[in-house]
């Protein structure tokens, strides 16, 4: 029974990887179309801050998707990486995306404090995870 479930899990993971690859391809095409559309509008080759933030946000979203796809491949297919490391890595990238596209002028101070707390918590968690992995490995 366990082997059947493992095979089923592997099929589901492969299906998710294919779907993620399709979504990443479509998101990349959408990003390219957005850049071209913004560049050919008058004034030509000039982008407003809002357009730049939208492009950077979509760019970071594609990068997060690529990281997630790579993490799924490393973790679930090769089984050589702990699952919690993948979750922390993707969470750090996702919060970095949020910080990069954040409009500080329109964000209230309590939200900024919350984002800062999340960044600190994820960083400390990742540091402690890496530190424990180094201690566990025999020389």
Helices and strands as residue ranges (DSSP letters): H 2-40, H 49-72, I 73-77, H 83-100, G 104-106, H 109-136
